[in-house]
């Protein structure tokens, strides 16, 4: 990617600073710190705030909600967050989110109503079309499993959702048409950043190097505080992790960028935190496939500029894939997780024998479950093969998870650990976790769809 290198921008940078757009992300997933968005925009000047709510499991949860009430199917937590962002929006900030989930229109309508009540009259962009469930049902032979090549007909009668990971172009379109807030469904995570950058600089969506740079910028901040030290290998040495700052990228017109965070916040932005996040879920670093571009970080340079500022230049881009990836989910059956705490000498051996008791009870009933996973937490089972196994512990947790298409089989399983509170080994405790809830669970089906079969629609709505 062309570019003269790094310009030492100061913090805070005035909104709309020459040659750069400041984009922050304050939600890495549905359930992230609800106070982070308002806190971030009060701590630093940003042009665009992104909020990432969608994950594969999220779509299944939203589908269940929409089945019960057709006006639902979006991340309702977003509305509470939106209330806290009214001052930011009144100040001219822009907001891009995939909180629309399976129902971007209803999410936008609810948002518009909330903003009107707050005295903010603005324009919202709605991005729809990522829901391809009908296309999958109409032509199931075209949607085999991306990894195993199994035909989707195996699960077609249990299929719940199918959403294409769409790209940034409709977001840029909505912003260029005057939207202050853009609400989408299964927008690919990096595209939350690519759209505002492309709209701001007027990039073509065939300007591969610039798109690749913005894509990697979006990739770095998409998981929120992971870019500022969260789950890093040196997390224990970080200062003020209870007040960890959320990340900001300053993207230049050539697609190079600087990663930073609000001043006087916890955590760290350094070459090590940025490099760790660069490789997170990357796959092939020379061919990072997104709906906007195929990006390569192999020629990129990462430079620690000091003061919680890290620059990235040299990301290369090539044409985007001809297909969208599709995240489909289906009803996979029922499952339950039961736990007991076992303390005292021989705790590991006692826990393993207790697990065998449950297995024996299932066999005595003639039940062979589709999945039965017995773990002794603390003894090395949770990271099997990574950490050494230990048998000399005096406190462990026995955790057993079962899954099966038959609800009645899981109901029976869920009752088998409780009796060990009195019939099991000495030192057994934790009655209230011993009988787990029986819940329906969902499985992920990745597949592909031709781009021309996905009809994306952009519409503006006034609040």
RADAJO-V655063 format. One record per helix or strand. SS is the DSSP state (alpha for helix, beta for strand). FROM is the first residue (numbers start at 1). LEN is the number of residues. Records with the same first field share a line. If there is no record, write none. Layout:
SS->FROM-LEN  FROM-LEN
This chain:
beta->20-6  48-4  94-4  123-6  131-1  159-6  166-1  181-4  187-1  244-1  247-6  257-5  266-1  288-2  294-3  301-4  310-4  316-3  323-21  371-7  384-1  387-1  395-10  428-2  439-12  457-6
alpha->36-8  56-13  77-8  86-5  104-14  133-6  140-3  152-3  156-3  169-8  191-11  208-14  224-5  235-3  241-3  271-9  347-18  381-3  407-8  420-4  431-4  451-3
